[in-house]
């Protein structure tokens, strides 16, 4: 259908295959060849889709009442067409996990007027330079005396109980099924993962770490 009316239809299977080929091989020749045979969308359409997907991300959308949001940041390596590990990208990547899931995201609207400035504005991270003080900040902290709390771990013998079930009941469940049998209550369900902007700095640098922390706090 798309091969017969390429300007009117944009089938999900064709654009999905083209995006996957672009992620795996990053070859314009391969995508355009498959497009000429009617298997996928064109390379130009892939770039249009990626730009529309970039401007559709909203970092405020996952701040929903009744949901727990946890931010995760770690070093990110991206090796693009390299065989010697030289000239690779090494920066700080961030994601946000929302529990329970926030459901399906809004449909990506196709636009042909997306400008690079708009993409940069959506993925902008304000760099906060870390200025270390003359004295260590930990020396200014005052800790109060806390009473020792002795709380027994009620799950310390769960492994032994699970193994003993084999002597009492022949059709014992697997470990995942056993955990579901001994726990009660509602399950929050799967979590949603929201990708956040990438910081193009050394992840071991104090300025990068401080900027990452400041970005997560301000959201």
C-alpha positions in Angstrom: 0.0 0.0 0.0 2.7 2.4 0.9 4.7 1.6 -2.2 1.7 2.4 -4.4 0.9 5.7 -2.6 4.1 6.8 -0.8 3.0 10.4 -0.3 -0.3 9.6 1.4 0.5 6.6 3.6 3.1 6.0 6.2 2.8 2.4 7.4 4.3 1.6 10.9 6.0 -1.6 9.7 8.0 0.3 7.0 9.0 3.2 9.2 9.8 0.8 12.0 12.1 -1.3 9.8 13.8 1.8 8.5 14.5 3.2 11.9 15.9 -0.2 13.1 18.2 -0.4 10.1 19.4 3.1 10.8 20.2 2.2 14.4 21.9 -1.0 13.6 23.9 -0.1 10.4 23.7 3.7 10.0 23.7 3.2 6.2 21.8 5.6 3.9 22.6 3.3 1.0 21.0 0.3 2.7 17.9 2.1 3.7 17.3 3.7 0.3 17.9 0.4 -1.4 15.2 -1.3 0.7 13.0 1.7 0.2 13.3 1.3 -3.6 12.2 -2.3 -3.3 9.2 -1.3 -1.1 10.4 -2.9 2.2 10.8 0.2 4.3 10.6 4.0 4.3 13.2 6.3 2.9 16.3 7.6 4.7 14.8 11.1 4.6 11.7 9.9 6.3 13.8 8.3 9.0 15.6 11.6 9.7 12.2 13.3 9.8 10.9 10.8 12.3 13.9 11.1 14.6 13.6 14.9 14.7 9.9 14.7 15.5 10.6 12.1 18.2 13.2 14.4 19.7 11.0 17.4 20.0 8.1 15.3 21.3 10.0 14.3 24.5 8.7 16.3 27.5 10.7 16.1 30.7 7.8 17.4 32.8 5.3 14.8 31.5 6.4 12.1 34.0 5.8 14.3 37.1 2.4 12.7 37.8 0.6 12.7 41.1 0.5 9.2 42.7 3.6 8.1 40.9 7.1 7.6 42.2 9.9 9.0 40.0 13.5 7.9 40.4 16.3 9.4 38.5 19.3 7.3 37.3 22.5 8.7 35.9 25.6 6.8 34.7 28.4 7.1 32.3 27.5 6.6 28.6 29.6 5.3 25.8 28.7 5.5 22.2 31.0 4.0 19.6 30.0 5.2 16.2 31.7 3.4 13.3 35.0 2.8 15.2 37.2 -0.2 15.3 40.0 1.0 17.5 37.9 2.6 20.3 39.3 6.0 19.4 37.2 9.2 19.0 34.3 7.6 20.9 31.7 9.5 22.8 31.9 9.3 26.6 29.5 11.3 28.6 26.8 11.3 31.3 23.4 9.7 30.4 20.2 10.2 32.5 16.9 8.4 32.6 13.8 8.6 34.9 11.8 5.6 36.0 8.2 6.2 36.9 6.3 3.6 39.0 3.6 2.7 38.3 3.7 3.1 34.6 2.4 6.4 33.1 0.9 4.5 30.2 1.4 5.0 26.5 3.0 8.3 25.4 1.3 10.6 23.0 1.5 9.9 19.3 4.4 11.5 17.5 3.0 14.2 15.2 4.7 14.4 11.8 6.2 17.8 11.2 8.5 19.0 8.4 9.4 22.4 10.0 11.5 21.1 12.9 14.5 23.3 13.3 17.8 22.3 15.0 17.4 25.1 17.5 14.1 23.5 18.7 15.8 20.2 19.3 18.7 21.9 21.2 16.2 23.7 23.4 14.5 20.5 24.4 17.8 18.7 25.2 19.5 21.7 26.9 21.2 21.1 30.2 22.5 24.1 32.1 26.1 23.4 33.2 26.7 24.4 36.8 30.4 24.7 37.5 31.5 23.1 40.8 33.6 25.4 42.9 35.2 23.5 45.8 35.4 25.5 49.0 38.6 26.0 50.9 37.4 23.8 53.8 35.7 20.4 53.5 31.9 20.7 53.7 31.6 17.5 55.7 33.5 19.1 58.6 30.5 21.5 59.1 28.0 18.7 59.5 26.9 17.8 63.0 25.5 14.3 63.7 23.3 13.6 66.6 23.6 10.5 68.6 21.2 7.8 67.4 20.0 4.8 69.4 20.9 1.4 68.1 18.0 -0.3 66.5 17.8 -4.0 66.5 15.2 -5.2 63.9 15.0 -8.8 63.1 15.0 -9.8 59.4 11.8 -11.9 58.9 13.0 -13.0 55.5 16.4 -14.4 56.5 15.1 -18.0 56.6 13.0 -17.8 53.4 15.6 -19.8 51.4 15.6 -22.6 53.9 11.8 -22.7 53.9 11.7 -22.9 50.2 14.0 -25.8 50.1 12.1 -27.6 52.9 8.9 -27.4 50.8 10.3 -30.2 48.6 9.9 -32.7 51.5 6.4 -31.6 52.3 5.0 -31.0 48.8 6.3 -32.6 45.6 5.0 -29.9 43.2 6.8 -27.0 44.7 6.9 -23.8 42.7 9.9 -22.0 41.3 11.5 -19.2 43.2 9.5 -16.5 41.5 6.3 -18.4 42.1 7.3 -18.9 45.8 7.8 -15.2 46.3 4.4 -14.5 44.9 2.9 -17.1 47.3 4.3 -15.7 50.5 3.8 -12.0 49.8 0.4 -10.2 49.9 -0.8 -6.9 48.7 -1.1 -4.9 45.5 1.7 -5.0 43.0 2.6 -1.5 41.6 3.2 -3.0 38.1 5.8 -2.1 35.5 7.7 1.1 35.5 8.0 3.6 32.6 11.4 4.7 31.4 11.8 8.3 30.2 15.1 9.3 28.5 16.6 12.5 29.5 19.2 14.7 27.9 22.8 13.6 27.7 25.6 15.7 29.1 28.7 15.9 26.9 31.2 16.0 29.7 33.5 13.6 31.4 31.2 11.7 33.9 34.0 11.6 36.4 34.4 15.4 36.4 32.9 17.2 39.5 31.2 19.8 37.3 29.4 17.0 35.3 28.3 15.3 38.5 27.1 18.6 40.0 25.2 19.6 36.8 23.6 16.1 36.7 22.4 16.5 40.3 21.2 20.0 39.7 19.2 19.0 36.6 17.4 16.2 38.4 16.6 18.5 41.4 15.2 21.3 39.2 12.8 19.1 37.2 
